[in-house]
Amino acid sequence: MSEENEMLMLLKELVDKVKALESAVYDKDNMLMKSGLVVVNSPTPSMSNNATPTADTIKNMDWKDINNLVSKIEGKI
């Protein structure tokens, strides 16, 4: 029972800290929000895997094509 109480107290403390951080970030007088370093809406990363070909496709590629593929996956192209 003591472990449950400790876990409950720990969770309460963490929730309180998160709420305090949220209020600090979203406060109208916060310099981070005014400066634009903290944004409310950020872009969502894409999880598509269209750039990666199959092994059969890769084995028939030239080295130049493989280098272009790697550059495309790294986002350089």
SVG drawing of the C-alpha trace seen along z (x, -y; Angstrom):
<svg xmlns="http://www.w3.org/2000/svg" viewBox="-2 -40 30 49">
<polyline fill="none" stroke="black" stroke-width="0.4" points="0.0,0.0 2.9,-2.3 4.3,-1.9 0.9,-2.8 0.8,-6.0 4.4,-6.9 3.5,-6.4 0.3,-8.4 2.2,-11.3 4.9,-11.1 2.3,-11.3 0.6,-14.2 3.9,-16.1 4.6,-15.4 1.2,-16.6 1.6,-19.8 5.0,-20.4 3.6,-19.9 0.7,-22.2 3.2,-24.9 5.3,-24.5 2.2,-24.8 1.1,-27.9 4.6,-29.4 4.8,-28.6 1.2,-29.8 1.3,-32.9 0.7,-36.1 3.7,-37.8 6.1,-34.9 9.1,-36.1 9.6,-32.8 6.2,-32.9 6.7,-36.6 10.1,-35.9 8.7,-33.0 11.1,-30.4 8.1,-28.4 5.3,-27.8 1.9,-26.3 1.4,-24.6 4.4,-22.8 4.6,-20.7 3.9,-17.0 6.6,-14.8 5.7,-12.5 6.0,-8.8 5.6,-7.7 8.1,-5.3 7.7,-5.9 11.4,-6.7 12.8,-3.3 12.8,-0.8 12.8,3.0 16.0,5.1 15.3,6.3 15.2,2.7 18.4,1.8 20.4,4.7 19.6,3.5 20.6,-0.1 23.9,-1.9 26.0,-3.5 24.9,-6.9 21.3,-5.9 22.1,-4.5 23.9,-7.8 20.8,-9.8 18.5,-7.5 20.6,-8.0 20.6,-11.7 16.9,-11.7 16.4,-9.7 18.7,-12.1 16.7,-15.0 19.5,-16.6 17.7,-16.6"/>
</svg>
